[in-house]
Amino acid sequence: MHRQDLQTNSDSTETESFNQSNLNSGEIINSEIDQRFPERLSKEHINTLPILSFEGKIHLITESKDVSEAIKILRQESVLGFDTETRPTFKKGDQYSVSLLQLSTREEAFLFRLNYLGLPEELASLLADPDILKVGVAILDDIRALQKLRKFDAEGFVELSNIGSDLGIVTCGLRNLAAIFFGVRISKKEQLTNWERPDLNSSQCLYA
């Protein structure tokens, strides 16, 4: 299994090259996979698929005292799902910090509300651990946003769109990959909602 470190240097005098080539790609896949996948699926076809719904436990972490226990559970895993959410902007020039970090196992999802927590040192340490893979789609901007909250070297990250490209898939967004690999549809209804609201609703938690 090949892993490649992904790092940025926050010193303005020295900027690390930061692009898709920094992320792990298809080498993470078992070399015996020889199935052929379609290059893309039409929106019409994807809209006929059942909506994906996470059936495990969802933990919303808002207070610092709950972070350590969550990290303890996450560190028992070798692979984690990774994603972030940021409050959308509808006015030119407006910009918000990342609001939420999602790390998930097969059975549990942990939603860290960074607009309340910041990026705790324990969490940054997990994101810098090369022995725990963090898997997601379009994760470069997510990592950059997190590094604005706290400096850390991002290691052990796997970009799923690179894997899709290696398998001949042309449209490698999360929605298309989920449809191709698992035959499910990811709803984007909550994507443009306010991720900094005091109480996230159940639909937002499921989307995240």
C-alpha positions in Angstrom: 0.0 0.0 0.0 1.5 3.3 -1.0 1.1 6.5 1.0 2.3 9.9 0.1 2.5 12.8 2.6 0.6 16.0 1.9 2.1 19.0 3.5 1.9 22.8 3.3 4.2 25.3 4.7 2.5 28.3 6.4 5.7 30.4 6.2 5.0 33.1 3.5 8.6 32.9 2.4 8.4 29.2 1.5 5.3 27.7 -0.1 5.0 23.9 -0.6 3.7 22.8 -4.0 0.1 21.6 -3.3 -1.8 19.9 -6.0 -3.6 16.6 -6.9 -0.3 14.8 -7.4 0.3 15.1 -3.6 -2.5 12.7 -2.8 -2.7 9.0 -2.8 -4.5 7.5 -5.8 -5.4 4.1 -7.2 -2.5 2.3 -5.6 -4.7 2.1 -2.5 -7.0 -0.2 -4.4 -6.4 -4.0 -4.4 -4.5 -4.7 -7.5 -6.8 -7.6 -8.3 -9.7 -5.3 -9.2 -10.3 -5.6 -12.9 -14.0 -4.5 -13.1 -14.8 -1.9 -15.8 -16.8 1.1 -14.7 -18.8 3.6 -16.8 -17.0 7.0 -17.5 -20.0 8.8 -16.0 -23.7 8.4 -15.3 -26.4 10.9 -16.4 -28.2 13.1 -13.9 -31.4 11.4 -15.0 -30.1 8.0 -14.1 -28.6 9.1 -10.8 -31.9 10.7 -9.8 -33.6 7.3 -10.1 -31.2 5.7 -7.5 -32.1 5.3 -3.8 -30.8 8.0 -1.5 -27.8 7.0 0.6 -28.6 7.3 4.3 -26.0 6.6 7.1 -27.5 4.0 9.4 -24.8 4.2 12.2 -24.5 6.5 15.2 -23.9 10.2 14.6 -22.1 12.1 17.3 -22.2 15.9 17.2 -19.2 17.2 19.1 -19.6 20.8 20.2 -17.7 20.9 23.6 -14.0 20.4 24.1 -14.6 17.9 26.9 -16.0 15.4 24.3 -13.1 15.6 21.8 -10.8 13.2 23.6 -13.3 10.3 23.8 -14.1 10.7 20.1 -10.5 10.7 19.1 -9.9 7.6 21.2 -12.6 5.7 19.1 -11.3 7.1 15.8 -7.7 6.0 16.5 -8.8 2.4 16.7 -9.5 2.5 13.0 -7.0 2.3 10.1 -9.3 4.0 7.6 -11.7 7.0 8.1 -14.1 8.8 5.9 -13.3 12.6 5.8 -15.2 15.7 4.8 -15.8 19.3 5.9 -18.6 21.8 5.6 -18.4 25.6 5.5 -21.1 28.2 5.7 -21.9 29.1 2.1 -21.4 32.7 0.9 -23.9 34.5 -1.3 -22.2 37.8 -1.5 -19.0 38.6 -3.3 -16.1 39.1 -0.9 -17.7 37.2 2.0 -15.7 34.4 3.3 -16.2 32.0 6.3 -13.9 29.6 8.1 -14.6 25.9 7.9 -17.5 25.1 10.2 -17.6 21.3 10.6 -15.2 18.4 10.2 -16.7 14.9 9.7 -14.6 11.8 10.4 -16.4 8.5 10.2 -16.0 4.8 10.7 -18.3 2.1 9.2 -20.5 2.3 12.3 -20.1 5.8 13.7 -19.8 9.4 12.4 -18.3 12.2 14.4 -19.2 15.7 13.5 -16.8 18.2 15.1 -18.3 21.7 15.2 -15.1 23.7 14.5 -16.9 27.1 14.7 -17.2 26.3 18.5 -14.1 24.1 19.0 -11.5 25.6 16.7 -9.2 22.7 15.6 -8.1 21.0 18.9 -4.5 19.8 19.0 -5.7 16.1 19.4 -7.7 16.4 16.2 -4.8 18.0 14.3 -2.6 15.2 15.5 -5.0 12.6 14.1 -5.0 14.5 10.7 -1.2 14.4 10.7 -1.0 10.6 11.5 0.2 8.7 8.4 -0.9 5.4 9.7 -4.6 6.3 9.7 -6.0 6.9 6.2 -8.4 9.8 5.8 -10.5 9.2 2.6 -12.5 11.7 0.8 -13.3 13.6 -2.5 -11.9 17.0 -3.4 -10.1 17.2 -0.1 -7.3 19.7 -1.0 -9.4 22.8 -0.2 -10.7 21.1 2.9 -7.2 20.5 4.2 -6.1 24.1 3.4 -9.1 25.4 5.3 -8.3 23.3 8.3 -4.7 24.4 8.3 -5.9 28.0 8.6 -7.3 27.0 12.0 -4.1 25.3 13.3 -0.8 24.4 11.6 -0.4 20.7 10.9 1.3 18.5 8.3 -1.5 16.6 6.5 -0.5 12.9 6.1 -2.3 9.7 5.2 -4.9 11.4 3.0 -6.5 9.5 0.0 -8.2 11.4 -2.8 -11.0 9.2 -4.2 -11.3 11.2 -7.4 -7.8 10.1 -8.3 -8.8 6.4 -7.8 -11.8 7.1 -10.1 -9.6 8.5 -12.7 -7.3 5.6 -12.5 -10.3 3.3 -13.2 -11.3 5.3 -16.3 -14.1 7.3 -14.7 -14.3 10.8 -16.2 -16.7 12.5 -13.8 -15.2 11.9 -10.4 -17.3 14.0 -8.0 -18.7 12.4 -4.9 -22.2 12.1 -6.3 -21.1 10.4 -9.5 -18.7 8.0 -7.7 -21.3 7.0 -5.1 -23.7 6.2 -8.0 -21.1 4.2 -9.9 -19.6 2.2 -7.1 -22.6 1.7 -4.8 -25.7 2.4 -6.9 -26.9 5.1 -4.5 -27.7 8.8 -4.7 -26.3 11.5 -2.4 -28.7 14.3 -1.7 -27.2 17.8 -1.9 -30.3 19.5 -0.4 -28.5 20.6 2.7 -25.2 21.6 1.1 -26.0 25.3 1.0 -27.5 25.6 4.4 -26.0 27.5 7.3 -23.5 25.2 9.0 -22.9 27.8 11.8 -26.5 27.8 13.1 -26.7 27.1 16.8 -28.4 23.7 16.3 -27.8 21.6 13.3 -31.0 19.8 12.2 -31.2 16.1 11.5 -31.0 16.5 7.8 -27.8 18.5 8.1 -26.2 15.8 10.3 -27.2 13.0 7.9 -25.9 15.0 4.9 -22.6 15.7 6.6 
